[in-house]
Amino acid sequence: MKGFLSIVIFLSCCTHLSAQRISKISLSSTGALQTFMIATDDNAVITLNPNGDVVNYGTEYFSEKIQNYSRIEKFNGRVELFAVTDNKAMQGKLKYIGRTPVTYYASYDLESLRGKIKTIGNLTFSYFMEYDDALLKGKIKSIGSTQLQYFNGFDNEALRGKLKSVGSTNLNYYSSFEDKALKGKIKSIGQINFTYYTSFEKQFAGARKTGNQTQNVAGITYYIQ
C-alpha cells in the first residue's frame, strides 16, 4: 500500500512539474514580438518580454463582453518574492506563484544573462549570446523543448529581428518590397493567412482584411494587437 501511495505522489508531482507551457504569444500590429505568456497547472500566468524579463504575473481574465480582450489580475494563491538578502540579481523578483518555482540567472553568471529568467517550473530558458547575430543578442532562444528562430540582420529589412518560427510553426511577414501599407505585417502563422487593405484603399489602408486577431496554432494562442 505504501509503495502504491508513493507512486501516486510521484506521478502527481511529475504532472505538476510538466504542466508549464507557452500559452500565448503577442505580436504588435506591425509584426514585432511583444510578449510570451507562460501558463502553469494552477491557472497562473507569467508574461515575459522577448529578453526574458518578467512583465507581469497573475491570472488571465477573459472578458465576456469584449471579444479577444483579456487582462492579468491578481493571483489568489501563493505569491512569493525573493528577499533583499537573496542574490542581488534576483532581489524583489517573483520566486513562487502557486506551486511553480521561478529561478533567474544570478550575479555570478555571465553578465548578459544576469537577472533573466532561467526556469519556470520545469521549463528551462536559453538565450542568444554575444557570438550570435548582434540583432538577436539577449533574446530568448528556447523555452523548454521549444526552439525559437528569428529573422537576422541579413534578412529583408522589414523582417529583421522578428519571430521566424516557434517549434515547427513558421511565421511569415510582408517584406519591404510589398505595398507600403503591408510592410512588415504578419502574413501567416502556420497554415493561417492574413490579408490587409492596401495603400490604394485609403480609408482602411493597413487594416486587417482577413485573419482573426486571435489564432490558436499548435496549442499556442497568437494575439495580434
N, C-alpha and C positions, 0 to 999 in steps of 0.2 A: 504493500500500500504506500509506504514511504517513497519507494522508487517511482511509483506511478505519479505521486504528487510532485516529486522533483522534476519529472519530465514535463508535466503540465506547466509548472512555474517557469521552467527553462524555455518552453515554447512560447509562453506568454511574453516573456522578456524579449525574445527574438522578434516577436511580432511588433512590439513597441519600437524596438531599435531599427526595424526595417521600414517603418511607416513614413519616414520623412521623404518628401518628394517635391519636385518642381511643380507648382500648381498653376502659376500664371507668369507670363512674360509680357511686359507692357512696352509698346513702341510708340514714338511720337507720330504725329501726322505726316512728318517728313521721313519716317522710317528709322529714326535714331533709337537705339536701345535705351530705355528708361530704367526699368527695374526688373528684377527676378523676385518672385514670391515663393517662399518655401512653406509648405503646409506640414503640420505634424499630425500624429494619430489622435490627439485630443482637441482637434479643431482650433489650434493656434496657428498663426501665420507670422512669418518674419520676412520683411521686404528688404532687399539689398539693392544697392546701385551696382553698375557694371564693374566697379572696382572692389567689390566685396565689403563695403561699409553698410552697416545697418541703418536703414532709413526710418523704419518704424516696425512695430510688432503689436500683436493683439489678436482680435478675432475679426474676420472679414464679415461685414454685414451687407446683405444684398437688399436693395430697395424693391418693394413690391409695386411701387408706383412709377419709378423711373427706370426704363429699360437700360440694361448694361451698366447701371450705376451701383457701385459698392464703395464702402469706406471701412477703414480699420478702427475698431472700437476696443476699449479696454478689455483685456483678457481676465475673466473672472476665475482665476485659479492661481497657482503658484507662479510668481514672477520674482526672480532673484537676480540682483546685480552684483558684479564684482566690487569688492570693498576697496577703500583707499589704501589698504595695506597690501593689496594684491599687486602683481606686476604692473608697472606704470602704463604699459601698452593696453591693459585691459580694464583699468580702474573706471568704475561707473558704467561699464558696458553690460549688456544682457548676459547672464550666466545660466539661468534656467528659465524656461517657460513651460509650464505644466511638467510633464515627465521628461522633457527634452533638454539635455545639456548643450550649451553653446561654448565653443572654445575659439581662441584667437591666436595669431602668431604673436609671440612675446617680444620684449625689447631686446632680447639677446639673439633673436632671429635676424635674417637678412633685412637690411633697412627697408627694402622695397616691399617687404611683407608685413612689417610690424603693425599690429593693430587690425589687420584684416581678418575676416572670418576664416577659421581653419576647419572647424567641423560644426555641423548642426545635427545632433544625434549621430547616426552612422554615416551621414553624408560628409565626405571629405572634399575640400575645395583646393584646386590648384590654380596658378596664375601664370600669365605670360611674364617672362623675366627680361633682364637687361639685354640679353643676347638675342631676343626675339625682335620682330619688327617694332620700331620705335612707336608707331601708331597704336600698337596693341599692348605695350608695356603696362603692367599693373592690372589689366583686365582679367576677369575670371576666365580660366581656360577649361575647367571641367567642374562639374557638380556631381559628386558620386561617380557613377559609371558613364554619365552623360557628357560627351565631349562637345565643346563649343568651338566653332570656327567663325572667323570674321574676315571681311574683305580687308586686304592690307594696303599699304601705301603705294603699291604698284598698280592697283586696280583703278577702274574708272573713278574719276573724282567724285561722282555722285554716290558712289558705293563705299568709299574708303571708311574703315572703322565700323561699318555696320555688321550686324549679325548675319552670318552666311548659312550656318546650319546649327541645329540643336539635335544631337544624336543623328538619326537618319532623316530628320526633317530638314529640307532645304528651304531657304528664304531667298527670294529674288526681288530686285528693285528696278525701277525705271532708271536708265542711265542718263548721263548728261547729254546724250545725243538725241534723246526723246523730246517731245514737246515740253517747253519750259514749265508749264503748269504741272507736269507729271514728274519732273526731275527728282530722283531720289526717293519717290514714294514706293511703298511696298507693292510689288506686282503679284507675288504669290507666296503662300506658305503651304508647303506640301502640295497637295492637289487643289487647294483653294486659290482661286484667282480673283484679283481686284482690278477694277477699271475706274477711271476718273473722267470728269469733264475736262476737255482740253482748253487751251488759251483762246480758242476760237469761239468757245461757248462762254462768253464773258460773264454772264450773270452767275454762272456756277463754276467757273474755272478752278480746277484743282479739287473740287468737292468729289467725294467718293460716289461713283455711279452704281457699281455692283460690288458685292462682298460685304458681309456683316462686320460691324465694329468688333464683335467678339466671335472668335472661332476656336473650336476645340480640335486640336490636331495631335494625334498620338498621345492622348491623355493630358495634354497641356493646354491651358486656355491662353490664347494670344489676344491681347487687347490693344487695339489701335486707337490712339487718342484723336 
